[in-house]
Amino acid sequence: MNSVRCAAILAGGLSTRMGRDKALLEIEGEPLVRRTARTLGSLFERTIVVTNREEVARAAQMSGCPDIYYNKGPLAGIEAALSYFGEATFVVACDLPYLNPEFIRFQCQRWGKELDALVAQSDDGLEPLHAIWSPSCLPRVRTSLEPE
């Protein structure tokens, strides 16, 4: 078992560019959010979906955790997940249908309690929605979410 026990799926976006809820789009007959939940459920002790929509939590077949910072983007979802678990949490966007469990394990094996975050990097740059976040980030995250 790895030292990261918790995972959160961020599914709170408004999907304005898509025109419909991305979390509920189906790949191979399964909603994206459920596909992601199934993958993470096999890797972590506790997994939640961060959403303000009950139909998304139902589709994921798991507990939902609401964003308290409405319409503030994925940072609000990270805040909700870290507040909910109070420990290091693997955070992923709901719209990644082909998650690689081996790479997620690789990230978790490299996690250290001294880190604030461990973020995946692709050829396109950093991927903060495929990352492990520490609750030590919460004060800075909340400051960023507060109105100026």
N, CA and C atoms as an extended XYZ file, in Angstrom:
444
Properties=species:S:1:pos:R:3:atomname:S:1:resname:S:1:resid:I:1 pbc="F F F"
N         0.843       -1.191        0.000 N   MET     1
C         0.000        0.000        0.000 CA  MET     1
C         0.881        1.244        0.000 C   MET     1
N         0.492        2.242       -0.751 N   ASN     2
C         1.289        3.463       -0.796 CA  ASN     2
C         0.881        4.405        0.332 C   ASN     2
N         1.666        5.467        0.489 N   SER     3
C         1.421        6.403        1.585 CA  SER     3
C         0.299        7.394        1.272 C   SER     3
N        -0.163        7.441        0.050 N   VAL     4
C        -1.294        8.290       -0.320 CA  VAL     4
C        -2.531        7.394       -0.335 C   VAL     4
N        -3.470        7.686        0.571 N   ARG     5
C        -4.638        6.812        0.744 CA  ARG     5
C        -5.904        7.349        0.100 C   ARG     5
N        -5.894        8.640       -0.259 N   CYS     6
C        -7.127        9.296       -0.688 CA  CYS     6
C        -7.009        9.841       -2.107 C   CYS     6
N        -8.143        9.853       -2.793 N   ALA     7
C        -8.196       10.404       -4.143 CA  ALA     7
C        -9.493       11.180       -4.323 C   ALA     7
N        -9.419       12.194       -5.176 N   ALA     8
C       -10.594       13.011       -5.477 CA  ALA     8
C       -10.681       13.232       -6.981 C   ALA     8
N       -11.879       13.080       -7.492 N   ILE     9
C       -12.166       13.340       -8.894 CA  ILE     9
C       -12.842       14.700       -8.965 C   ILE     9
N       -12.274       15.625       -9.722 N   LEU    10
C       -12.877       16.946       -9.858 CA  LEU    10
C       -13.883       16.915      -11.004 C   LEU    10
N       -15.131       17.158      -10.667 N   ALA    11
C       -16.211       17.142      -11.657 CA  ALA    11
C       -17.153       18.309      -11.412 C   ALA    11
N       -16.596       19.446      -11.054 N   GLY    12
C       -17.419       20.594      -10.712 CA  GLY    12
C       -17.520       21.634      -11.800 C   GLY    12
N       -16.854       21.400      -12.926 N   GLY    13
C       -16.849       22.392      -13.996 CA  GLY    13
C       -18.226       22.605      -14.605 C   GLY    13
N       -18.384       23.755      -15.215 N   LEU    14
C       -19.670       24.102      -15.820 CA  LEU    14
C       -19.811       23.557      -17.234 C   LEU    14
N       -18.736       23.081      -17.830 N   SER    15
C       -18.747       22.500      -19.184 CA  SER    15
C       -19.361       23.454      -20.203 C   SER    15
N       -19.080       24.749      -20.074 N   THR    16
C       -19.686       25.731      -20.971 CA  THR    16
C       -19.200       25.564      -22.409 C   THR    16
N       -17.940       25.259      -22.615 N   ARG    17
C       -17.442       25.063      -23.981 CA  ARG    17
C       -17.993       23.778      -24.588 C   ARG    17
N       -18.174       22.758      -23.773 N   MET    18
C       -18.660       21.461      -24.248 CA  MET    18
C       -20.160       21.511      -24.547 C   MET    18
N       -20.885       22.331      -23.790 N   GLY    19
C       -22.324       22.418      -23.995 CA  GLY    19
C       -23.123       21.387      -23.214 C   GLY    19
N       -22.440       20.441      -22.588 N   ARG    20
C       -23.091       19.460      -21.708 CA  ARG    20
C       -22.064       18.981      -20.702 C   ARG    20
N       -22.517       18.301      -19.690 N   ASP    21
C       -21.650       17.900      -18.586 CA  ASP    21
C       -20.633       16.845      -19.027 C   ASP    21
N       -19.349       17.217      -19.009 N   LYS    22
C       -18.288       16.282      -19.416 CA  LYS    22
C       -18.272       15.033      -18.555 C   LYS    22
N       -18.533       15.184      -17.281 N   ALA    23
C       -18.471       14.040      -16.367 CA  ALA    23
C       -19.437       12.937      -16.769 C   ALA    23
N       -20.527       13.312      -17.441 N   LEU    24
C       -21.553       12.343      -17.805 CA  LEU    24
C       -21.421       11.826      -19.238 C   LEU    24
N       -20.464       12.362      -19.995 N   LEU    25
C       -20.212       11.833      -21.338 CA  LEU    25
C       -19.798       10.378      -21.228 C   LEU    25
N       -20.226        9.585      -22.171 N   GLU    26
C       -19.920        8.156      -22.100 CA  GLU    26
C       -18.783        7.765      -23.031 C   GLU    26
N       -17.904        6.932      -22.520 N   ILE    27
C       -16.837        6.283      -23.280 CA  ILE    27
C       -17.086        4.790      -23.124 C   ILE    27
N       -17.243        4.119      -24.228 N   GLU    28
C       -17.490        2.678      -24.195 CA  GLU    28
C       -18.668        2.328      -23.272 C   GLU    28
N       -19.719        3.170      -23.339 N   GLY    29
C       -20.939        2.902      -22.590 CA  GLY    29
C       -20.907        3.240      -21.110 C   GLY    29
N       -19.878        3.949      -20.669 N   GLU    30
C       -19.727        4.257      -19.243 CA  GLU    30
C       -19.439        5.745      -19.073 C   GLU    30
N       -20.143        6.438      -18.147 N   PRO    31
C       -19.851        7.854      -17.921 CA  PRO    31
C       -18.381        8.054      -17.526 C   PRO    31
N       -17.788        9.134      -18.032 N   LEU    32
C       -16.384        9.428      -17.718 CA  LEU    32
C       -16.116        9.395      -16.223 C   LEU    32
N       -17.006        9.991      -15.440 N   VAL    33
C       -16.780       10.060      -13.996 CA  VAL    33
C       -16.797        8.667      -13.367 C   VAL    33
N       -17.630        7.772      -13.868 N   ARG    34
C       -17.659        6.401      -13.328 CA  ARG    34
C       -16.403        5.638      -13.712 C   ARG    34
N       -15.959        5.831      -14.930 N   ARG    35
C       -14.734        5.181      -15.412 CA  ARG    35
C       -13.545        5.595      -14.537 C   ARG    35
N       -13.456        6.885      -14.254 N   THR    36
C       -12.381        7.401      -13.403 CA  THR    36
C       -12.520        6.865      -11.984 C   THR    36
N       -13.743        6.842      -11.469 N   ALA    37
C       -13.991        6.331      -10.110 CA  ALA    37
C       -13.584        4.868       -9.989 C   ALA    37
N       -13.875        4.097      -11.000 N   ARG    38
C       -13.521        2.672      -10.981 CA  ARG    38
C       -12.002        2.489      -10.934 C   ARG    38
N       -11.286        3.266      -11.743 N   THR    39
C        -9.820        3.177      -11.747 CA  THR    39
C        -9.254        3.568      -10.393 C   THR    39
N        -9.693        4.703       -9.861 N   LEU    40
C        -9.142        5.177       -8.585 CA  LEU    40
C        -9.558        4.290       -7.425 C   LEU    40
N       -10.751        3.732       -7.498 N   GLY    41
C       -11.218        2.838       -6.440 CA  GLY    41
C       -10.341        1.615       -6.265 C   GLY    41
N        -9.671        1.222       -7.325 N   SER    42
C        -8.772        0.067       -7.234 CA  SER    42
C        -7.393        0.443       -6.698 C   SER    42
N        -7.128        1.745       -6.568 N   LEU    43
C        -5.798        2.206       -6.156 CA  LEU    43
C        -5.759        2.848       -4.772 C   LEU    43
N        -6.890        3.399       -4.331 N   PHE    44
C        -6.912        4.186       -3.096 CA  PHE    44
C        -7.953        3.643       -2.124 C   PHE    44
N        -7.708        3.874       -0.834 N   GLU    45
C        -8.639        3.433        0.209 CA  GLU    45
C        -9.934        4.234        0.195 C   GLU    45
N        -9.820        5.539       -0.080 N   ARG    46
C       -10.979        6.433       -0.043 CA  ARG    46
C       -10.966        7.306       -1.294 C   ARG    46
N       -12.098        7.365       -1.971 N   THR    47
C       -12.213        8.194       -3.170 CA  THR    47
C       -13.550        8.924       -3.129 C   THR    47
N       -13.518       10.203       -3.507 N   ILE    48
C       -14.738       11.007       -3.603 CA  ILE    48
C       -14.761       11.701       -4.954 C   ILE    48
N       -15.931       12.198       -5.306 N   VAL    49
C       -16.060       13.066       -6.468 CA  VAL    49
C       -16.448       14.444       -5.945 C   VAL    49
N       -15.702       15.463       -6.367 N   VAL    50
C       -16.000       16.835       -5.961 CA  VAL    50
C       -16.942       17.417       -7.007 C   VAL    50
N       -18.183       17.642       -6.590 N   THR    51
C       -19.219       18.138       -7.486 CA  THR    51
C       -20.343       18.753       -6.669 C   THR    51
N       -21.055       19.672       -7.276 N   ASN    52
C       -22.255       20.225       -6.658 CA  ASN    52
C       -23.514       19.628       -7.282 C   ASN    52
N       -23.336       18.615       -8.135 N   ARG    53
C       -24.466       18.023       -8.841 CA  ARG    53
C       -24.653       16.564       -8.421 C   ARG    53
N       -25.807       16.285       -7.845 N   GLU    54
C       -26.111       14.940       -7.346 CA  GLU    54
C       -26.058       13.892       -8.453 C   GLU    54
N       -26.475       14.252       -9.667 N   GLU    55
C       -26.473       13.274      -10.759 CA  GLU    55
C       -25.056       12.820      -11.116 C   GLU    55
N       -24.076       13.672      -10.889 N   VAL    56
C       -22.680       13.292      -11.148 CA  VAL    56
C       -22.207       12.308      -10.083 C   VAL    56
N       -22.523       12.574       -8.823 N   ALA    57
C       -22.149       11.638       -7.748 CA  ALA    57
C       -22.829       10.285       -7.958 C   ALA    57
N       -24.093       10.313       -8.381 N   ARG    58
C       -24.797        9.049       -8.664 CA  ARG    58
C       -24.121        8.288       -9.800 C   ARG    58
N       -23.748        9.000      -10.857 N   ALA    59
C       -23.089        8.351      -11.997 CA  ALA    59
C       -21.746        7.758      -11.586 C   ALA    59
N       -21.050        8.437      -10.667 N   ALA    60
C       -19.757        7.930      -10.179 CA  ALA    60
C       -19.939        6.760       -9.223 C   ALA    60
N       -21.144        6.629       -8.682 N   GLN    61
C       -21.464        5.602       -7.687 CA  GLN    61
C       -20.601        5.768       -6.434 C   GLN    61
N       -20.504        7.020       -5.993 N   MET    62
C       -19.743        7.311       -4.778 CA  MET    62
C       -20.223        8.604       -4.147 C   MET    62
N       -19.689        8.896       -2.975 N   SER    63
C       -20.044       10.115       -2.258 CA  SER    63
C       -19.546       11.340       -3.006 C   SER    63
N       -20.364       12.379       -2.931 N   GLY    64
C       -19.976       13.654       -3.500 CA  GLY    64
C       -19.556       14.617       -2.405 C   GLY    64
N       -18.674       15.513       -2.754 N   CYS    65
C       -18.203       16.564       -1.850 CA  CYS    65
C       -18.367       17.879       -2.604 C   CYS    65
N       -19.128       18.825       -2.082 N   PRO    66
C       -19.372       20.061       -2.827 CA  PRO    66
C       -18.205       21.044       -2.766 C   PRO    66
N       -18.112       21.849       -3.822 N   ASP    67
C       -17.236       23.029       -3.802 CA  ASP    67
C       -17.928       24.079       -2.942 C   ASP    67
N       -17.193       24.730       -2.065 N   ILE    68
C       -17.809       25.845       -1.342 CA  ILE    68
C       -17.488       27.177       -2.020 C   ILE    68
N       -16.491       27.182       -2.884 N   TYR    69
C       -16.149       28.375       -3.664 CA  TYR    69
C       -16.751       28.186       -5.050 C   TYR    69
N       -17.940       28.712       -5.255 N   TYR    70
C       -18.659       28.494       -6.505 CA  TYR    70
C       -17.991       29.224       -7.667 C   TYR    70
N       -17.908       28.528       -8.791 N   ASN    71
C       -17.432       29.096      -10.050 CA  ASN    71
C       -16.008       29.647       -9.953 C   ASN    71
N       -15.154       28.973       -9.194 N   LYS    72
C       -13.763       29.409       -9.030 CA  LYS    72
C       -12.779       28.455       -9.693 C   LYS    72
N       -13.281       27.509      -10.477 N   GLY    73
C       -12.403       26.630      -11.231 CA  GLY    73
C       -11.856       25.474      -10.417 C   GLY    73
N       -10.878       24.770      -10.994 N   PRO    74
C       -10.368       23.560      -10.359 CA  PRO    74
C        -9.687       23.796       -9.012 C   PRO    74
N        -9.180       24.994       -8.782 N   LEU    75
C        -8.557       25.267       -7.485 CA  LEU    75
C        -9.575       25.098       -6.354 C   LEU    75
N       -10.826       25.455       -6.617 N   ALA    76
C       -11.885       25.262       -5.619 CA  ALA    76
C       -12.106       23.781       -5.350 C   ALA    76
N       -11.992       22.964       -6.374 N   GLY    77
C       -12.122       21.522       -6.195 CA  GLY    77
C       -10.980       20.938       -5.388 C   GLY    77
N        -9.783       21.439       -5.619 N   ILE    78
C        -8.621       20.998       -4.834 CA  ILE    78
C        -8.827       21.376       -3.376 C   ILE    78
N        -9.314       22.591       -3.132 N   GLU    79
C        -9.586       23.038       -1.760 CA  GLU    79
C       -10.613       22.129       -1.097 C   GLU    79
N       -11.677       21.798       -1.816 N   ALA    80
C       -12.727       20.945       -1.244 CA  ALA    80
C       -12.181       19.565       -0.892 C   ALA    80
N       -11.385       18.991       -1.779 N   ALA    81
C       -10.832       17.649       -1.542 CA  ALA    81
C        -9.888       17.640       -0.347 C   ALA    81
N        -9.001       18.624       -0.275 N   LEU    82
C        -8.045       18.669        0.837 CA  LEU    82
C        -8.751       18.932        2.160 C   LEU    82
N        -9.767       19.776        2.142 N   SER    83
C       -10.534       20.036        3.365 CA  SER    83
C       -11.298       18.792        3.800 C   SER    83
N       -11.824       18.059        2.858 N   TYR    84
C       -12.596       16.857        3.154 CA  TYR    84
C       -11.720       15.782        3.790 C   TYR    84
N       -10.590       15.495        3.183 N   PHE    85
C        -9.739       14.404        3.659 CA  PHE    85
C        -8.761       14.828        4.752 C   PHE    85
N        -8.232       16.049        4.681 N   GLY    86
C        -7.257       16.493        5.677 CA  GLY    86
C        -5.922       15.767        5.599 C   GLY    86
N        -5.637       15.162        4.464 N   GLU    87
C        -4.359       14.476        4.266 CA  GLU    87
C        -4.013       14.513        2.780 C   GLU    87
N        -2.813       14.079        2.455 N   ALA    88
C        -2.374       14.070        1.061 CA  ALA    88
C        -3.411       13.364        0.199 C   ALA    88
N        -3.732       13.988       -0.932 N   THR    89
C        -4.801       13.486       -1.791 CA  THR    89
C        -4.374       13.539       -3.249 C   THR    89
N        -4.572       12.425       -3.945 N   PHE    90
C        -4.374       12.403       -5.389 CA  PHE    90
C        -5.601       13.053       -6.007 C   PHE    90
N        -5.385       14.072       -6.836 N   VAL    91
C        -6.477       14.829       -7.445 CA  VAL    91
C        -6.383       14.680       -8.960 C   VAL    91
N        -7.525       14.379       -9.567 N   VAL    92
C        -7.544       14.192      -11.019 CA  VAL    92
C        -8.828       14.783      -11.590 C   VAL    92
N        -8.730       15.299      -12.808 N   ALA    93
C        -9.907       15.791      -13.515 CA  ALA    93
C       -10.765       14.612      -13.960 C   ALA    93
N       -12.053       14.843      -14.082 N   CYS    94
C       -12.972       13.754      -14.450 CA  CYS    94
C       -12.888       13.394      -15.924 C   CYS    94
N       -12.275       14.243      -16.734 N   ASP    95
C       -12.319       14.037      -18.183 CA  ASP    95
C       -11.039       13.424      -18.755 C   ASP    95
N       -10.427       12.533      -17.986 N   LEU    96
C        -9.246       11.800      -18.450 CA  LEU    96
C        -9.630       10.322      -18.536 C   LEU    96
N       -10.153        9.883      -19.674 N   PRO    97
C       -10.728        8.535      -19.743 CA  PRO    97
C        -9.727        7.385      -19.718 C   PRO    97
N        -8.474        7.678      -19.971 N   TYR    98
C        -7.497        6.585      -20.057 CA  TYR    98
C        -6.389        6.755      -19.026 C   TYR    98
N        -6.768        6.874      -17.767 N   LEU    99
C        -5.779        6.986      -16.693 CA  LEU    99
C        -4.900        5.744      -16.670 C   LEU    99
N        -3.629        5.956      -16.359 N   ASN   100
C        -2.668        4.857      -16.301 CA  ASN   100
C        -2.406        4.507      -14.835 C   ASN   100
N        -2.951        3.408      -14.341 N   PRO   101
C        -2.757        3.040      -12.932 CA  PRO   101
C        -1.281        2.909      -12.548 C   PRO   101
N        -0.459        2.419      -13.450 N   GLU   102
C         0.968        2.272      -13.139 CA  GLU   102
C         1.620        3.624      -12.913 C   GLU   102
N         1.247        4.620      -13.710 N   PHE   103
C         1.824        5.951      -13.515 CA  PHE   103
C         1.325        6.573      -12.211 C   PHE   103
N         0.069        6.344      -11.882 N   ILE   104
C        -0.456        6.857      -10.612 CA  ILE   104
C         0.294        6.214       -9.447 C   ILE   104
N         0.525        4.921       -9.518 N   ARG   105
C         1.328        4.242       -8.477 CA  ARG   105
C         2.732        4.836       -8.405 C   ARG   105
N         3.321        5.104       -9.559 N   PHE   106
C         4.648        5.719       -9.639 CA  PHE   106
C         4.652        7.056       -8.893 C   PHE   106
N         3.641        7.889       -9.141 N   GLN   107
C         3.545        9.167       -8.432 CA  GLN   107
C         3.446        8.940       -6.922 C   GLN   107
N         2.592        8.021       -6.521 N   CYS   108
C         2.377        7.773       -5.092 CA  CYS   108
C         3.642        7.255       -4.413 C   CYS   108
N         4.410        6.453       -5.110 N   GLN   109
C         5.656        5.933       -4.542 CA  GLN   109
C         6.672        7.042       -4.316 C   GLN   109
N         6.569        8.117       -5.059 N   ARG   110
C         7.513        9.220       -4.930 CA  ARG   110
C         7.036       10.309       -3.977 C   ARG   110
N         5.842       10.135       -3.452 N   TRP   111
C         5.300       11.123       -2.526 CA  TRP   111
C         6.095       11.122       -1.235 C   TRP   111
N         6.354       12.329       -0.722 N   GLY   112
C         6.987       12.489        0.575 CA  GLY   112
C         6.238       13.526        1.384 C   GLY   112
N         6.132       13.313        2.672 N   LYS   113
C         5.366       14.219        3.538 CA  LYS   113
C         5.923       15.639        3.552 C   LYS   113
N         7.185       15.804        3.144 N   GLU   114
C         7.787       17.135        3.120 CA  GLU   114
C         7.332       17.948        1.900 C   GLU   114
N         6.635       17.315        0.963 N   LEU   115
C         6.210       17.986       -0.266 CA  LEU   115
C         4.871       18.695       -0.084 C   LEU   115
N         4.706       19.791       -0.806 N   ASP   116
C         3.405       20.463       -0.873 CA  ASP   116
C         2.555       19.860       -1.985 C   ASP   116
N         3.210       19.480       -3.065 N   ALA   117
C         2.501       18.872       -4.194 CA  ALA   117
C         3.495       18.070       -5.027 C   ALA   117
N         2.976       17.084       -5.713 N   LEU   118
C         3.756       16.294       -6.665 CA  LEU   118
C         2.912       16.250       -7.933 C   LEU   118
N         3.342       17.024       -8.925 N   VAL   119
C         2.542       17.281      -10.116 CA  VAL   119
C         3.140       16.555      -11.317 C   VAL   119
N         2.293       15.857      -12.056 N   ALA   120
C         2.750       15.198      -13.283 CA  ALA   120
C         3.128       16.257      -14.313 C   ALA   120
N         4.035       15.886      -15.201 N   GLN   121
C         4.431       16.777      -16.285 CA  GLN   121
C         4.395       15.996      -17.591 C   GLN   121
N         3.787       16.608      -18.599 N   SER   122
C         3.737       16.007      -19.929 CA  SER   122
C         4.526       16.898      -20.881 C   SER   122
N         4.522       16.553      -22.140 N   ASP   123
C         5.181       17.397      -23.142 CA  ASP   123
C         4.535       18.772      -23.223 C   ASP   123
N         3.287       18.871      -22.788 N   ASP   124
C         2.563       20.140      -22.809 CA  ASP   124
C         2.777       20.974      -21.554 C   ASP   124
N         3.477       20.443      -20.568 N   GLY   125
C         3.741       21.186      -19.341 CA  GLY   125
C         3.221       20.468      -18.109 C   GLY   125
N         3.082       21.224      -17.022 N   LEU   126
C         2.611       20.656      -15.758 CA  LEU   126
C         1.131       20.298      -15.842 C   LEU   126
N         0.763       19.238      -15.136 N   GLU   127
C        -0.614       18.742      -15.120 CA  GLU   127
C        -1.132       18.753      -13.675 C   GLU   127
N        -1.546       19.933      -13.164 N   PRO   128
C        -1.965       20.023      -11.760 CA  PRO   128
C        -3.225       19.232      -11.431 C   PRO   128
N        -3.929       18.751      -12.457 N   LEU   129
C        -5.108       17.926      -12.208 CA  LEU   129
C        -4.806       16.447      -12.432 C   LEU   129
N        -3.551       16.112      -12.248 N   HIS   130
C        -3.073       14.714      -12.176 CA  HIS   130
C        -1.909       14.794      -11.196 C   HIS   130
N        -2.258       15.066       -9.925 N   ALA   131
C        -1.244       15.434       -8.941 CA  ALA   131
C        -1.647       14.999       -7.543 C   ALA   131
N        -0.654       14.940       -6.687 N   ILE   132
C        -0.886       14.718       -5.261 CA  ILE   132
C        -0.697       16.067       -4.578 C   ILE   132
N        -1.673       16.442       -3.779 N   TRP   133
C        -1.650       17.720       -3.073 CA  TRP   133
C        -1.656       17.470       -1.568 C   TRP   133
N        -0.901       18.280       -0.846 N   SER   134
C        -0.849       18.203        0.610 CA  SER   134
C        -1.759       19.267        1.221 C   SER   134
N        -2.346       18.984        2.381 N   PRO   135
C        -3.128       20.012        3.070 CA  PRO   135
C        -2.292       21.236        3.451 C   PRO   135
N        -0.966       21.103        3.434 N   SER   136
C        -0.124       22.274        3.717 CA  SER   136
C        -0.351       23.382        2.690 C   SER   136
N        -0.947       23.056        1.556 N   CYS   137
C        -1.256       24.049        0.518 CA  CYS   137
C        -2.518       24.850        0.822 C   CYS   137
N        -3.338       24.363        1.740 N   LEU   138
C        -4.655       24.970        1.949 CA  LEU   138
C        -4.630       26.473        2.231 C   LEU   138
N        -3.756       26.985        3.095 N   PRO   139
C        -3.789       28.435        3.319 CA  PRO   139
C        -3.565       29.240        2.033 C   PRO   139
N        -2.615       28.821        1.217 N   ARG   140
C        -2.351       29.541       -0.039 CA  ARG   140
C        -3.486       29.351       -1.036 C   ARG   140
N        -4.041       28.160       -1.085 N   VAL   141
C        -5.162       27.899       -1.988 CA  VAL   141
C        -6.343       28.787       -1.600 C   VAL   141
N        -6.668       28.839       -0.323 N   ARG   142
C        -7.811       29.652        0.126 CA  ARG   142
C        -7.578       31.136       -0.128 C   ARG   142
N        -6.354       31.595        0.075 N   THR   143
C        -6.035       32.993       -0.213 CA  THR   143
C        -6.273       33.293       -1.689 C   THR   143
N        -5.897       32.369       -2.555 N   SER   144
C        -6.089       32.557       -3.994 CA  SER   144
C        -7.565       32.561       -4.380 C   SER   144
N        -8.392       31.879       -3.616 N   LEU   145
C        -9.814       31.778       -3.934 CA  LEU   145
C       -10.643       32.935       -3.390 C   LEU   145
N       -10.132       33.633       -2.390 N   GLU   146
C       -10.885       34.731       -1.777 CA  GLU   146
C       -10.979       35.917       -2.731 C   GLU   146
N       -12.113       36.625       -2.700 N   PRO   147
C       -12.233       37.821       -3.547 CA  PRO   147
C       -11.219       38.877       -3.127 C   PRO   147
N       -10.778       39.623       -4.112 N   GLU   148
C        -9.766       40.666       -3.825 CA  GLU   148
C       -10.394       41.930       -3.323 C   GLU   148
